[in-house]
Amino acid sequence: MVLRGVSHRYGAGRAAVTVLTGLDLDLPAGGYLALMGPSGAGKSTALALIGGLERPQQGTVVVGGYDLTRLTGDALATYRRRTVGFVFQHFGLLGTLTAHENVALAMALDGLGAAERRARAQDLLDAVGLGPRAQHFPAALSGGERQRVAIARALANRPRLILADEPTGNLDAGATGVVLDLLASLRTEHGCGLLVVTHNPLVARRADTVRELVNGRLSSP
Amino acid sequence: MTWTDAFRLALRDSLRRRVRTGLTTLGVALGSGLLVALALITSAADAKVVDHLGQGGPITVVRVTDARPRLGQLDSDAFQVAGPHDLTDADLAAIRRAPHVARVIPVMTAPVVELPAQGGAFTDVLVGTDLAQARLLPITLLAGRLPAATSATEVAATTDFLEKTRGDAARPQTLLGDLVLISSPRVEPGGQVLTRSFRAVIVGVVSQEVADDGDFVVPLRQAAGARQWAAAGIGSSRFPQTSSPYSGAAVLASSLAEVHDVRAEISVLGFATSAPEHLVASVQQYLGIVNIVLGSIGSVALAVALLSVANALLAALHERRREIGVVKAIGGRDRDVLRWFLVEALGVGLAGGAAGAVAGVVIAELVGLAVNRYLVAHGLGSLDLIGIPVLIPLLGWLGTGMLAVAAGSLPSLHAARLPARAAVVET
């Protein structure tokens, strides 16, 4: 992952707010980077740009060989589906689907056959220790369990990079440890990179590299 | 995302908001049910009114009589007679060859004397026609059945006879099984009247418009025999003779639109005609207005119901902004989200449409029963809503589904265009 001179702002005219200014960032394949910073520093925006949730206004964002400034529409959706996997602070699980169906949904969007996705979703849930709870709905799971389901879903289409936005923000200390251990071990097991956005130094400490954003700029090289 | 995945997602989301989905579906069911019921009732009423105007037979029947037409005949539904004109086999053949004529059924009348068992004597008229083609004729069976097409011992009494003998037209079945002695009169040159009689059983009671007067409907051969016997005499004012071999004919036009042309052709051949073409046209015009008014009421109800579908989807869109964002963040395309919402709209439409179709049929049946009771009580027959056309409820069901999709298309498009960023920044 390579970001060069990325700037981004919201709004226009006098109401415009610049959230990122000339951001340069690198993450080698399979690397683990923690992006820290206080609220409003631009961490989530950086994550959204890297994840293809938003298009860069200035600069270049290249992930896994894809130049995101050139992708639009279905191509961008394909990038999100196959190259990156998201883990949200709010888990982002669909409340009307079971844990198994939530994981399988990511594969359904990629056109995987029913039998294959059923088996793979079960494998992934087993891998995060939730095999026995596959048929439970999110409302019946604890916060830590929901985040483990979200991690399983993020890995569903074998991404090259996992993007985690405050993945432990809604978890207690015990669940935080479990989720961080899981992210680290699955990253190694699946050979994908991991970018964690957090304001928690304890979470950041686990990363290979830690970068800090302040007012839309990296505070140190 | 496959259609099956979209269906599962839409179904689960609909079930998550049971009350809202239920109320929306109920609204659609009420709108669709009202429209289906009105369509069924107006279609049955149309058929009944037009049928009644056709006097029981096909509405395309043109009556022909053995008389010349007066000027302006075609402007009137009734016979406009200028003078007698014999109707022969050659004339019937000429009518048969005219354009747009589907069938020509000859009619023959003969004066007779009837001697009831309880005494007295009535001067009656036999109406002979081809009873094998009775379903094409303006003959409405009120009780019993028609005589067999070749029978010499069966007759159907008409409402004229019923009123003459019973004085109560409301109970036609009271005549069934009665024996009558029917005599054909021959007036000899000296004034003496000879008769040739046959005994017959009344097997049915009919309302007929085949001939202007008539007490008994019989096979054509029966009336021809009576005429032949009378023709050997000289006739009288009571039993007049005619030189015309046939007293009239029922001519079937190939369609309602051709009735006028057929009448014109027959007028050219020199015969007066009668057909309810102007009456049918004005009644159809009025029925058209009634249909438009009732259809508008139903359509407004359905439109309101469909707006509730759009409203429910907009509410769902508002609630699921983050979920839509998440689906997009994990790789969903605009069309995946569009499919998810459209399937939900279709589901509500089909469920409401199905309930509406059933409700519409039930409402139409209940209205039909009430109207039937009224019509029967007034001797006006009944509305046939039992044989409900399947097409109307089916179209109502499918149409409601399609309209629900149309109503939901705008919120669905809106949902499909939500940015993936909604997954992380909007709640």
Interface residues (C-beta under 8 A of the other chain):
Chain A: S44 L47 A48 G51 G52 L53 E54 G73 D74 A77 T78 R80 R81 R82 G85 F86 F88 H90 G92 L93 L94 G95 T96 L97 E101 L105 A106 A108 L109 D110 R153 A154 A156 N157 D165
Chain B: M1 T2 D5 R8 L9 R12 D13 L15 R16 R322 E323 G325 V326 V327 K328 A329 I330 G331 G332 R333 D334 D336 P419 A420 R421 A423 V424 V425
